[in-house]
């Protein structure tokens, strides 16, 4: 195992043949694939389930409501799936994650 300060350094090391693979969050890996689709491929399955979230400064209730509303509308309108298809190459598009992130981490 080799550790790097940035994902770009890790991918450059793989490109140079110094490492055989790079592992990190799938969305980061898909970003590298999107930049050079003829060079990189995401393989294997998921290691863990780790939900993403949006951080809002405490007390910013108006901003929090706007962010939550936009996310809910993206999910309910089907736009979430369109965005997923655009940025993540996959044969299947999963359902949008639940509104309560704790439901993702339930066994």
Secondary structure as GFF3:
##gff-version 3
##sequence-region A 1 107
A	DSSP	alpha_helix	7	15	.	.	.	ID=ss1
A	DSSP	alpha_helix	26	35	.	.	.	ID=ss2
A	DSSP	alpha_helix	61	77	.	.	.	ID=ss3
A	DSSP	alpha_helix	79	87	.	.	.	ID=ss4
A	DSSP	three_ten_helix	101	103	.	.	.	ID=ss5
###
